């Protein structure tokens, strides 16, 4: 495509130059005629003179029109290249002679070849099967009649890399170009995993809503009866047992509330939110928690942090969940919880880092699953991180975690910057 656009652009430049030369030639001819004949033209010369002037004017207007077309073609080419270079897959364009005519940024990243190294080169160099056959035949061999398949690609350093290859013949193109789409199977699997996780969360959300509704009504009745018995009974042992019953009821009620939050996140008005303010508020609140007596909080909040668009209560819930997780993991003397904020491109980033117990490698992929928890019975429902994941995803952001057991754990939250007025 790039090669074709350059060719078209070059041809149009040549046309403009020829028209311009013609206009200059015609203008020079008119001057010569005036010099030779003066102003007393014969009738037939006057007619030709008028036609020549009109032709010169038309040539000049045509030159301006073609110049405008060249600008539009150049602008369209830049837009197409920008779009292709921002895709998350490799985009390779091959001309009718099997030469590479376009190679996007992702192809440079995954296949390790720079565009300038491959443009104009025969595409067969990429395939591990050495063949002088045209690309159509090579693709037929590798794809075996399929639209896409996994195959081996030769990297610059000589290693083979397993990729997912899609071959798209551009039948409408006059020069029979082919578009090759190359993806990393690991990235494809990761995206499929995220999709399955989202579908699973949606199913559990519907189930949770029903369970919460069925539990909350009889739970309220049990709680009322326990309170009634507590008021009437004066036996110390009975009061002690009833207190334990109430504690368990309160725990069930808390689980029900978290189920409701999970299935139907708190609604509220979308507004501009300054995450630094929410973090400062949350840390100020948690300093009075008895579990924080042995802990040290270190805040590195960017003073020029832009605002994000969201529901303040939901963002507060995310911040509290992550900090409470770190507090639970840091119950040793001298532990530190570090909270950072900064801007990274189009995202506001918050990092919560602790030097607590950490997360084992075999379970780190499951921590955002609902009801998954490593805490002791009675100390967690396994919904905090799931709810937080859902809230951040609904804002167009994402959460990731990195952990080295007994060394460091870091949760990174990325939320898009709000660049528009809140409506």
N, C-alpha and C positions, 0 to 999 in steps of 0.2 A: 504493500500500500504506500509506504513512504517513498519507495523508488518510483512508483507510478505517479504520485503527486509531484515529486521533484521534476519528472519528465514533462508533465502537463504544464507546470509552472515555467520551465525553461522554454517550451514551445511558445507559450503566450508572450513571454518576454521578447522572443525573436520576432513574433508578429508585430508587437508594439514598435519595436525598433524599425522594422521595415516600413510600417505606416508612417512613423515619424520622419523617416528618410524621404518617403514619398511626398509628405507634406512640405518638407524643406525644398525638395526638387521642384515641386509645383510652384512654391513661392518664388524660387530663384528664376523659374521660367517666366513668371509674370513680370518680374523686375526687368529681365532681359527684353521682353516684348515692349514694355513701356519705354525702355531706353532706345530701342531700334525704331519704333513706330511713333513714339511720342503719344499724344492724346488723340490724334486723328486716326483712329482705327478704321479700316474698311469694315463694312457691315458684317461680313462673315467672320472676321477676326474678333469683332465685338461679341458675337454669340459665343465663340469658343472661349473668349476671355471670361465671360460670365460663368460658363460651365466649369472652367478651371477653378475659379474662385469658390464656387459651390463645392466642388470636389475637395478642395483644400480644407474647407470648413467641416465637411462631413468626416474627412480623414482625422482632423483634430479631435472632433467629438468622439469618434470611434476609439481613438487612442485613450482618451480619458475614461471611456466606458470599460475598456479592457484592463486598464490600470486598476479600476474599482473591482473588477472581477478577480484579479490577481490577489488583491487584499482579502477578499472574501474567501478564496480558496486557501490562502495562507492561514487565515483565522480558523477555518474549519479543520485544517490539518493539525494545527496546534491543539484544538479542542479534542480531536480524536485521540491524539497521542497522549494528552493529559489523562483522558478517561482510561485508556488502555494501560497506562503506567500506574494507575491507582487501583487496578483490579488485584484481587488476592490470588490469582492464578497466573501461570505463564501463558502469554499470548505470543505466538510465533506465526508470522505470515510468510508463505512460500509462493514464489511466482511460478509461471508455467515452465521455467527451466530448472525448477527445484532449488532455486537460490533463495536464501533468507533475505526478505525485504523489510521485515520489522521484527523487533525483539524487545519486549517490554522490561521494566525494572524488576518485576518478580522473576522473570526468566534469568536475569543476571544473578539474583539472590539464590534461587534454588539450583540452577544448573551451573553456576559459577563462571559462566562465560560472559564477558562484557559485550555490549551491542556492537562496538566498533571492531571486535575480533571476529564476529560471525556474519555481519551484513555482507551480502554478495557471495557468501560461501555456500557450497552444496550442503543441503540439510542432512544428507546421509552420514555426515561425520558424527551426528548425535547417537546413531543407533549402533549397538554393540555388534550386530550382524553386518559385517562388511559386505556391501553390495553396490554395484554400479547401476542397479535398477532405478527407475524414476520413483519419486516419492509416493506416487499413487500405489505402485506395486509394493513398496516397503510397508506402507500403512496397511495394505490389505493383508500382508503376511503377519504383521504384529497384531492387528485388530481382529483378524480371522472373521471378517464379515460383521463384526460388532461395531456399534457406534463408539464405544470406549472400552478400554481394558487396561490392565496393569502390565507394564513392560519395563525393560531395562534401558536406561539412557546413560551415555558415556559422558562423564564429567571432565572438566579441564585437567584435573590431576590424574586422569586415567582410571579412576574408580567408577564402578557401575552403581547407579542409583535407581531404586525401584520407584516408578512414578505411575500415575494414572493418565493415560493418553486418550484424547478425543480428537478425531480427525473430521473436519467439516469442509467438504469441497464447496467452493464458492461458484456454483453453477452459473450464476448470473454474471460473473466477471468475464470480460472478453478474453483475458489472458489466462483463464482457468487457474486462478490462484487457489491456495488451500490454507485454511486456518487450523492451526494445531493448538489445542488447549492442553496444558500439562499441569497437573496438580500433585502435591505431595500427599500420598495415601494417609499418612499420619494426621495431617491437618483435616483431611476429609473425615477420618474416623473420629477426630475430636469434635468436629461440628455435628456429626451424627449423634455422638454421645450427649452433647448439649441439648439437641432436639429431643432425644429420648428422655432426658432428665426433665425438660420442660413439660413434656406430655405426662410423665409420671406425677410431677407436682400438681398438674391440673386435675388428674384423676383423684389424687389423695385429697386435694382441696375440696372437691365435691363430696367425697366420703366424710371428711372431717366436719363439714357443715352439718350433715345429717346426724353424725354421732354426737356432736356438741348439743344440738337441739334436743335429742332424746335423753341425754344425761342431765342437762341443766334443770329440767322440770322436777324429776324425782329427787334430785340432789337438794333443791331448795326445800322440799318437804322434809327430808331427813334432817337437814340443818335446823329447821324450825322445831322439830320434835326433840332433838338433842338439847337445844336451848331451853325448851320447856322442862325437860327432865332435870337439867342442871339447876334450874330455879327451885324445883320442888324437893330435890334430894339434898340432904344435909350430911350424908355419909362421906367421909374424906376419901375412902377408896373409890367410891362411885364417881366422885368429882374428878379424881385423878384419871380414871379410865375414860370418862366423858371428855376430858380435856384432850386426851390422845385421839379420841374419835373426831373431835373438832379439828384437830391439826391435820388429820388425814382428809377430812372433808374440804378444808381450805386448800389442801394440795390438789385434790380433784378439781375444785373450782378454778384454780389457777391453770391447770391443764386445759380445762374447757375454754377458758378465756383465750389461751394461746392457740387452741384449735380454731376458734372463731377468727382470731387475727390472721392465722395462716390461710384459712379458706376465703376470708374477705378482709383484706388489709384495710386499716382505718382510712376512711375517706376524709377529705378535708380540702380546703381551698389551696390551689397551686399558687405559690408566691415565690419571690426571690428570697433565697436563704444564704446566709453567710455561715459556712460550716465552722469557721474558727469560733464564732460565738457559741454554737451548740457544743463544741468540744470543751470550751472553757466552762460552760455551765455544767456539763456532765461531770467533768473532773472535780469541780468545786463541790458538787453534790456527793460524789463518791469518797471524797477525802474523809468524810465522817463515818464511813462504813468501817466496822471493827476489823474486817479482813484486810484493810489498807494500812493498818498501823505499821506493818513491817515493810511496806512498799514505798518506792520512790517514783514519782511521776516527773518525766522530763518532756516539756512541750517545745516544739520547734515549729511554730505556726507562721507561715508566710504572711507578712503584713499587707501585701498587695494582692492577696488571693481574690479572684473574681467570684461573683455569686453564682449559685446554681438555681435551677427552677425545680421546686418540689414542695411536698407537704412537710412543714417543719416537724410535726409529731413523728412522722415516719422516719425522717433523717435522724431525729433524736433517738429513736428506737434502735436504728442501725448502730449509731455511735455507742450507745449504752451496752448493746449486746456484745460488741467486739471488746470493749474495755472490761466488761464483767468476765468474759472468757479469759482474758489475760490475767485478771485478778485471781480467778480460780486456778490458773496454771502456775501462779507465782506465790506459793505459800511457804517460801523459804526466806531466811533472813537476808536482807540486803538486795532483794530482787528489784529490778527496774522495769517500768513500763514507759516506753518512749512513743510519743505521738507526733507525727510530722504532717504538715500540709504544704503543698506546692502545686504549681500549674505545669502540666505537661501537654503542650499542644492545645487541643480542644477539650481537654479534661482537667477537672480539679481532682487532685489525688490526695487521699488521706492514708497514712500508714500507721498501723498500731503494732509495735514491736515489743516483745517481752523475752526475758531470758529464763523462762520457766521450764516445765517438763517437756514441752514440745509435742509434736504429733508423729506417730510412727508412720513410716513410708507406706506400709500395707493398708492403712486406713485413711490416708490423707485425701484420697479421691472420693471418700464417702461422707465427709464432714458436712456437706451441704444437703445431704439427704434428710428428709423429715424423720423425726423420732430416733435418729442415730446420735448416740451420745457415749462418751467414755467416762462420764461422771458416775459416782455411786448412786444407787437407788435412792430416790427422794431428793436428789440435788440437781436434777435437770430433766427436762422433757425431750431434748433433742430437736426443738423447734426454733430456737433462737437464730441460728445461722441460716436455716431454711427461709425463715421470714425475712431476714436481712437480705438474703440473696434475691428473693422475690421483689422486695422494695427497690433495691438498686437496679435490677433488670428493668422494672417498670419505668425507671427514669432514663433508660437508654445507656446505663452504665454496666459495670461488672466488678466482681470481687475475685481476687485470687489469693492463694496462700502458699507460703514457702516455710519449711520447718526443718531444723536440724535438732533431733531430740536432745534435751538437756543443754542445748547451746542457745538457740534463738528461733523464735517463730515470728513471722511477719505477715499480717493481713494487709492487703492493698486494695483500697476502694477507689474506683475511678468513676466520676460522675461528669456528664457533659456540662461545659460552661454555658451559662445562660447569656446569649448574645442578643435576645429580642425582648421587647416589652412583654410583661405578663399580661395576658388578656383576661 
